[in-house]
Amino acid sequence: MDEKHKPFRKQTTGVKAERRKKKKKEEENDQSTLENAKRRNPKAFSIQNPIKAQQEFRRYIEYLFFLFKIKSF
């Protein structure tokens, strides 16, 4: 009795299956889900703390200078 349990198979016909197929097709047509999310909720993707963002940017620039052995601008 060491038979493996078969995985659940989703319905391929009927109303629910058609809904699933339609939803999948719509998702494929969407360019990018992130772009859609930005359009729907722009406040969530805005800069929350400008000082912190500025510090992160400076650290990133410093890191790039270190990587490419650049002395200054």
Protein Blocks (a to p, Z undefined) as FASTA:
>chain_A
ZZccddddddfedjklmmmmmmmmmmmmpmblklmmmmmmmmlmmcfblmlmmmmmmmmm
mmmmmmnopabZZ
